[in-house]
């Protein structure tokens, strides 16, 4: 089966797309505990930056500053953008839409509130799946968080399903870290060399995957750079500004006192907590303005980068358990200050960028999250649960997604409710 996965993360800087070929596992087992082991091969990948207007409107929506009409227009625009990226991907791969069974896309998240003792969780992704299916000619599996949220889960991180399929090692327990806008991590158990089931060692009981959000990744530094430059720069390229600054120990101590960091998994978060409004408050409290001296902004950016490093390391060490190596994906993997800082914080555990050779599929740091949504589309068509309750906190396994057929193409049997 060929499937497409599409992803635009919390950094909202563009779309990643991947074309996968998925061969079913012989045992047809479910996802919880990692027993599911289809063979996956990446056939092609593409990327598509958001136009500046769309990127600005997405930032406004994430900051709760968009109008109803603005959100409606934005929903259509992002759907057209996803469609354009998909068309480019298939054309470059020499694959026709009829050869692709489904396209997995959760749209663009603009609001995510995890469940609490008082209220259920809610999450808003902008996507019109009918537009996406019509423009591409490929059926769409979308709305991939709602079923888990309805079951009392966090609706995230959904990579807890795909990371063990893509990146399990025969003999090592891995932590796969995504440093996008928000940081999340997956514990990927080792697999026995002769089988597909995760193990601690050859004689141990199965160890389930675990995934959760750790806190901020690039969201804070990106917001600070945008404030410092009046929007002329959107991120700290190569960590240059952080490298030029010094850590404000008093601010760092206050940031690390954040009670959310001590909350036990399952847990998820977003820019609603760690986003531009909070960064603006912190900057204003320190008298920082766009015309302030670069040294003050660089110290501020360096401190936010250090907070990201420390909070990530803290969550991994406290909640994930022993791991043999940490593999890093997302924009933070391209920031040497953050990557080197994390390596120092987690030593002697090795920390490095996720590579295609870390799995058997060809998926790497740039396509990991898009591949996750392609695999969730595959799971939906097979009628398999796509959530891992140990990771999301849902009260049981759930098939994730809603199906939108492409014009002129029949409904698959499983999507009609067949078996």
N, C-alpha and C positions, 0 to 999 in steps of 0.2 A: 504494500500500500504506500502510495506517495501522499505526503501531507505537507502543508506549508504552515510555518509558525511565524507570527508577527508580534513585535514587542516595541512599545515606547514606554520607558520607565519613568521614575519620579524626577529624573533630571529633565525630562521633556525636551531634549535637544534633537531628537530625530527617531526614525524607525529602523529597527533591525529586522531582517527577514531571512528565513532559511527554508530550504527545500530538503525534506528528509524522505528516505525510504525506510519503512519499518516492516520487519518480518516478525510475525507472532512467535511468542515463546511456545514451546511444545506443550508445556503443562497448562497454559492458559490461566495461571493463577492470578489472584487479585494483587492489589498494590500494597496493602498494609503489611509491614514487616519486610518488604523488599523482595518478595519471592518472584515478582513479575520481572522477566528478563528478556524482552524482545531484542532482536538484533536491529541496530539503528545505524544508518549511514547517511552522512551529510552529502548531498549532491551539489548544492549551490547555495550561495549567500549573497545578499545585497543590503545596502543601506540607503536611507533617504532622509536628508535633513529637513526639519520643519522650516517653512518660510518664516522670515522674521516676524511677520504679523501674527502668524499662528502661534509661534513660540511666546510672543508677548501676551496673547490672549489666554494661552494655557497657564502662564504664570499668574495672571489675574484671577483665573478660575480657581487655581490651587490656593490662592490667598483669600478666597471668599470675597472677591471684589468684582465679580462678573454679574451682568444682568441676565435675566431670563432669555431675552432675545439674543444676547451675545452667546450664551451657552448653546442655544439652538443652532445658530450659524456655525459655531465651533464644532459641534457634533458632526455636521455635514462635512466641514472642511477636513477634519481628521479622517473621516471615512474615505473621502476621496484620496487623501494622502496615503492611507494604507493600501487602497486599490492600486494607485500608481506604482507603489513600491512592489506590490505583488506581480503586477504585469511586467515590470522591468526584470524581476527575478526569473520568471518563467521564460521570458524571451531570451535572456542570456543563457539559460540552462537548456534551451531547445526543447522545452516540455510544453505540451498544450494543456489548457485548462481541463479538458476531458480526462486527462491522465492523472489528475490530482483528485483524491477522494474527498478531502476537506481542507479547510483553512482554519487554523485555531488563532483567535485574536480576542483579547479581553479589552481592547480599546485603550483609551488613555485615562488612567486614574486621576481624578481631580479632587476627590474627597474620600477619606477612609477613616472611619471611627470604629475602633475595635469594641467588642462587647465589654460591659462592665457589670458590676452587681446590680446596677440600677436600670440599665438600658441594653437592648440587644445591639449587636454591631450593624453597621451599615457602610456601604461602599459604593461610590459612583464612578463608573467608567463611561467615557463618551465614545459612542460608536453607533452607527446605523448599519446593522448587519445586512439589511436588504440592499442598501447602496453598495456595500462591499461585494456581496454575491452577484449583483447585477453587473457591476463594472468588470469583475474578474472572470465570471463564468464558473466560479468554484463555490460549492456549498460552504457555509460558514458555521463554525461552532464558536459561540460567544457567551457572554454573561457567565463567566467561569468561576466567580466567587460566591454567587448568591446561594447555591445549595449548601455550601459549607457554613455560611453565615446563618442560614435558616436552621441548621443543625446545632447552633450554639457555638460554632467555631469562629476563629479570627478571620477566615477567608484569605489567609496568607500565613506563611509564604507557600505558594503553590509549587515551587521548585523542589519541595520535599518529595514529590512524586517522581520527578525526572532525574534529579541528581544521582540517586543510586543506580538508575538504569544506565546513565551516560558515563559516570566517573568512578565506579567501584573498582578498587584495586584488588588483586588476588591476595595480598598479604599486609595491607596497611589500612588503618582507619584514617579517613581524610576529613578535614573540614573544608568545605567549599564555600568561600566567602564572596559575597557580592557587595562591592562598594560602589553603588550607584548614587542616587540621591539619598536613599536610606540604606543602612547596612543590614543584610540578612546573612545567615549562615546555615549550612546543612551539614550534619554529621553523616558521612557516607561510610557505612560499615564495610569492612573487608569481606571479600567473597572467597569461599574455598576454591582452590585452583581447579578442581574438577567439577564444580557445580556452580549454581547461581544464587545460593542462599547466603545472606550475610552472616558472618561469624566473627567472634572476637579472636579466636584461634581455632585450630583444627578440632579441639575437643570441647569447645564452649557452646553454650546455648545461643540461638540467634539474637542479634542485637538490632533493634529497630532503628530506622533513620529518625533523625530529629532535626527540625528546622524552626527558626524563630528570628524575629527582627532584633537587632542589637542596639539600634539607636541611629544617630545621624551618620551619614557618610559624606558625600560631596555637597549636600544641601546647604550646610552652614557656610562652608568656605565659598561656594558659588555665590550665595547671597551677599556675603561680605565683599567679594570682588566687585560685584555689580554696584553695590553702594559706593565703594571707594572710587570707582571710575565713572560714576554717573551713567552706568549701563553700557559704556563703550566696550567693556570686557565682561565675559560671562563666566569665566572660570580661571583658576590659577594655573596657567599653562606651565607644565613641567615643574610645578611647585616653586616657581621662582620667587613669588612674593612671600610665601611661607619661609623659604630658605633665607630670605633677607631679614626676617623678623626674629624676635625673642619671645619666649613664653612668659605671659603674665601669670605668675604662680597664684596670685590671689583670685584672679578670674577663673583659672583652671580648677582651683579647689572648689569654688562655688558651682561650677558646671558639673563637676563629678559628684556633687551632693544631690543631684537630680534623683528623686525617689523612683522614677520609672526604671532606672538602670538596675535596681534591686528587685524588680518584679520578676517572679519566676515564669518561665515559659509554661504554656503557650502564650505568646504575646506578639503584637504587631503595632506598628506606628507609621507616621507619615509626616508630610510637611505641615499638617495641621498643628503638630507639636514642634517639630524641628524644621522650621521654614523661615522665609524672609521676614515676616512680622516680628518674630522673636529676635532674630539677628539685628533688626533695626532698633529694637528696644535696647539691646545690649550695647550697640554702637552709640546711641544717643546718650545713654547713661555714662559713657566715657568721653563725651564731648566730641565724638568723631563726626565729621561732615565731609562731603565730597571734596571740599577745598582744604581739608586738613593735611598736615604734612604726611608724606608717604610712609615715614617711619612708624607713625602711630597706627596706621592701617595695617602695615606689615606685621607689627606685633600682634594686633588683633587677629589677623588671618592665621598667623602661626599658632596662636593659642587655640583657635577653633580647630585647626588641623590636629593639634595635640589632644584636644578633647575627643576628636574622632578616633584617634589611635588608642587612647587609654580606654575609652568606653567600649570599643570593639574588643580589645584584649581582655578587659574585665569580664565581658559577657561570655567570651569563649572559655576562659579559664574557670569561671564560676559555674556555668550551666551546661557546658557541652561535654565535659568529661575528657579523659585522656584521648589525644589524637596524635597521629604520627607525623602529619604534615598539614599545612594550611595552604590552599590554592586560591588565589585571588583573581576575581573578575570584576568588570565594571570600570568606570572612569578612574576610580581611585588607584587602580593597578598601574595607571600611567603617571601617577604623581610620585616621584622618587622620595620626597620628604615623608609622605605618609607610608609608603611601602617599606622604606628603611626603618622608620620609626616602629612600625608594627613588628618587623623582624626582631628588633631589639627588645621590644616589650614581651614577646612570646618566646624568646630564646630559652632553651636550646631547640625548641620545635622549629623545623624549617618552614619558612614562608617564601612563596614564590608565585609568579603569575601562572594562571591556569593555561595549559597548552593543549593543542589538539591531540598530541600523543599520550595525554593522560587518560584517554579512553579509547575505545575501539571504533568510535563513530565519526571522528574528524571534527566534532564540535569543540570549540575553544572558548576563550574568555569573551570574544565578541559576539558569539552566536548562542551562548548557553541559555539565556532567558527566552529568546525566540524559539529555540528548540523545545523548551519546556512547554510552550503553548501548542506547538505542533504535536507533541506527544499527548497532551491532554485532548486534542481533537481526535487522535487515533483511539485513545481510551474511550471517549464518548461513543464513537462508532462501534466499538467492540462491547459496549455496555459495561465497561469496567469502572470501578471507583477511581476517581482522580485525586482525591484528598487522602492525606495520611493523618488520621485522627490524633495520633501521638504528637504530631507537630502543630496542628491547627486548634486542637481542643474540641473538635466536633464530637457529637455523641455517637458517631458511627461513620462507616464509609458511605460516600455518596458519589453517584455519577455526576460529574460537573458539566454544566453548559446547557445552552439552548441551541437548537438547530434551525438554520435558515437555508432553504434549498436555493440552488441557482436556477434561473429560468431555463426551462427545457430539460432539466436533469431530474431523474426519478429520486424519490426518497430512499435512502438505504434502509434495509430491513430493520436493523436495530433501532434507528431513529424513529421508526413508525411504532415502536413499542413491542416489537417482535421477540426476541430472546437474546 
